[in-house]
Amino acid sequence: MILNYLQLFTTRQLCFPAILILLLLMTACQSSQVAKKNAGDGYNYTVIDAIHIPILATPEEQLAYARSTFDVTAEKTAALKAVRTIHPEARLHGGMAALELAYLQLGDDYRLADGRQCSLAEGEFLGILAEFTDIPEIAAKALWYLGWISCDLRHDKSKGIDYYLQIVNTYPAEKLSLLPPAPWLTVQLIGDDKEHQPYYPKSALSWVDLAHLEIIRHTPDHEQAFRSMRAIQDGKPDALFEGIALKVLLTWHHPAPASEQLVMEYLTKPTANNHLKNDLALALSAHRQTP
């Protein structure tokens, strides 16, 4: 489920109350308008929900700005809306912005989201799914969010697994897209931390991989979990993701002889992640000692 960056612009006060009143009246009648916020900064601005948003040259820049960190949720909401308003032809970027808008319906902390907030988010994700069926990158992510809300927030695992199976059946080859950070930021790992970070600097996974991982985690059916594990292996993932999936399998399902065999095969691989090898060996040993 994956919100971070830097707010570059702030709203400045208008000089005359009459102009402010006129502006509020106009923005109540239309969603946005073009304005010049500061003649010296070189940017034009659009006004959305009474908030000034800079008009950037490309949809990539516009989306990166919208994904920056904002102190006020209303400002972030307006910035995300602006992506589609300013660059309506860029449907991929507009879809990405719509996904983040839907996520905002869960509130400041998704762990505290109530039933009403979950319903609002689900409604928006379903709308995105219907609108962007021709863009698998957007549709698959919308389905993943729907599965996550059902399983992790509503605890309706059966419904959530159905969403994950839709990903498996509908988007078997869709790769996971990792959105880059805003262009004015860089993230660096220093020293030993580089060796211990199971992160993916490039799109090495598919949405089907993640869907199968969630099925393993949530299904009460051990055979279904084993089938998903085999499906992950059939997709020839890298050793790190395969090890993570095996660890989830051992965590949520008592190992049968067949799954024990998968773990033993992984432990003998020269490419296996050393940290995960230790975890898997300990988990397997603990299961064997359990009466």
N, C-alpha and C positions, 0 to 999 in steps of 0.2 A: 500498500500500500502505500516508500516513498514523498524545496520550500524555504528558500534560504536567503536572499542576497541583500543588495544595497540600495536604499532609496536615494535617488539622485536629485529629485526635485520636490519642492514644497510649495503649497498654495500661498500666494501673497495676497494681502488685503487690497481691495479696491479703494480708490481714493474717495469716491462720492457715494453716499447712501443711495441716491437715486439710481445710479448705475448698477449697484448691487441688487436692488429690488427688481430692476428690469431684467438683469441676468437670471435671477431666480425664476421669474415668470417665464422667460423664454426657455429655460432648461426644463421647466415643468411640461412644456408643450412638445418638446422634441428631445430625443435621447442625447444628442451631442451637437456641438457647433464648433467651428474653428475660431480661435482667438489668438491674439499675440500677447503672451504673458509678460515678456520683457524684451524690449526692442534690442537690447544689447546681448542677449544670450544666443541668438541665432536660431532658436526653435520656434515653430508654430505649435500651438496647443489646441486640443479639443477639450470641450467641457462635457463630462459625462457624470450624471448624478451630482451636479454642482461641484465636481472635482476636476481640476486642470490636469490633463495628461499630455505629455509631449508627443508630438507626431514625429516618429522616427522613420528613416529612409526605407528600411526593409522590414518585412515581417519577422525575420530572425531577430533583429534588434528590438522590435516591439514586444515580442514574446519574452525575450531575455529581460527587458525592463519590467514586464508584468510579473515575472517570476522572482523579482528581487524581494528583499525583506521590506515590509511596510509596517509601521507601528500601528496603523489603524486599518482594520479589516475592510472598511468601506473604500479606502484608497486602493487597496489591492484589487478589490472587486471591480472598481471602475477601470483600473489598468488592464485587467483581463478582458473586460467587455470591449475595451478600445482596440484590441487586436483584430477583432472581426469588423469593427466599425471603420477602422482606418485602412485595413488591408482585406477587404471582403473577398478578393480573388484568391487569397492564400488559405485554402480550406484546411490544409494540414495544420498550419499554425493556429487557425481559428479553432480547429477541433481540439488541439492540445490545450488551448486556453479554456475551452468549454469544459474539459475534464477537470481542470483545476478549480473552475467555478463550482462545479458540482461537488467537489471534495469540500469546499468551504462551507457547504450546507451542514456539515457535521459539527461545526463550531470550532472554537479555538483548540479544543482537545478532543480528538475523536473518541477517546476512551470514556468520555462523559456524555457522548451523544445519546439522546433519548429517542424514543420511537418516532416522534414527529420529525426530528432532524434526519433520522435514517430514511424515513419515507420521502422527504424532500430530496435528499441526495439520490435515492434510487430512482425517483421520477426523472431527475435530470440525466442520470446515466442512461436510462432507458430511451430518453429522447435523443441523446447523442448516438446511441446504438442504431436507432431508426434513421437518423439523418446521415450518418457516415458509414453506412454499410459498404460503400464503394472504396473506403479507405481502411484496409485491414489494420493498419497501425493504430488507428483510433478505436475501431470497433472492438478489437481484441482487448485493449486496455480497459474499455468500458465494461466488458464482460468480466474481466478480472476484478474490477472494483465491486461489481454487483455480487460476485462470489464471495469476496472478502467481507462485505457488509453483512451478507446472509450468515456466513459461518462464524465470523469473529465478533460481530457486534450484536446481531440478532440471535445467534446460536441456533439458527435453522440450518443445520449441516446438510440435510437432504437437498434443500433448495440451492444452497451454495454449490454443492457438488454438481448439480445440474448445470449451473452456469459454467463451471470449470470444464465439464464435458462438452459444452457448446464450443469452447475454445479449441478443444482437442479435435472435434469433428469438423469445425468450420474453417479454422486457420492453422492447418497442420504445419505450414512452412513459414509462418510469420515470425521474423526475428524480433527479439526484444530491442527496442530503441532506448538508449540511455541519453536523456537530454543533456547537452553540455552545459556547464555553468555559464553565467553571464560573462560576456567577453571581457569585461573590465576586472574579472576576478581570476585568480589561479589558486589551486589547492595543491599543497605539497605535503608528502609524507617524508618524515625525516628519520634517518638512522634505521634501527632495528624494526621500527613499526612497519616498514615496507614488506617485511617477510611474513607478517602476521595478519595482514589485511586481506580477507577473502572478498575483494571487490573486483569488478570487471571494468577495466578501462575502455573496452570495446564491446560491441554487441556479440557476445559469444553464446548467448542463450536464445531460446525461442519461447514464445508464450506458452506453447504446449509443455515445455519443460517445467515451467513454473506452475501450470495447471496441474500436472501430474504430481508435483511436490505437494501442492495443497490437498489434493485428493488423498495422498498417503497420510497427511497430517490429520485429516478430518473424518475419513470414512471409518465406520465401525467394522467394515467387512475386510477381514485380513486378506482374502483372496483378491479383492479389488485393489487393495494397497500393493500387493505383490505384483499384480499386472501392471500397475502404474510404474512400479520400480523397474520392471523389465522394459517397459516402453521408454523410460528415460535412458536405460543402457543401450537399447536398440538405436537411439538417436546419436550414439557415440559422443556423449558430453565430455568435457575435460574432467580430469581426475578430481579436481576440487569439488565441482558440483555433484559428481557421482558420489563422493564421500559424504557430502552434506545430505543427499537424499537417503543414503544408507543409514546415516545417524538418525534421521527423522523416522525411518522405518523401524529401527530398533527402539526408539523412544516411545512410539505410539502403538507398537504391535509386538506381542511376544514372538520371538523368532521361531519359525518352523524350520525343519531341516533344509528346505529349499532356500529360504532367505539367509540362513546361516552359511550356506555354501556360497552365496553371493558375497557375503562379507569376507569370508576366507579368501575368495579369489581376489577381492580388492586389496586385502592386506599383503598379498604377494606381488602386487604391481610395483615396479620400480618408480612409476610416476605418481604413486599415491601420496596424498598430502600427509606429512609426518604427524602433524597435530591431530588430524582426523583419524589416522591409523591408531594412535594411542587411545583416543576416545572410543573408537569402535571395538578395540580389543578389550577395554575395560567393561564396556556395556555388554559385550558378548559373554565375558567371563561372569559378570553379575547375573545374567539371565540363566546361565548354566548352573549356578550355585543355588538359584531359587528353587525351593521344593515344589 
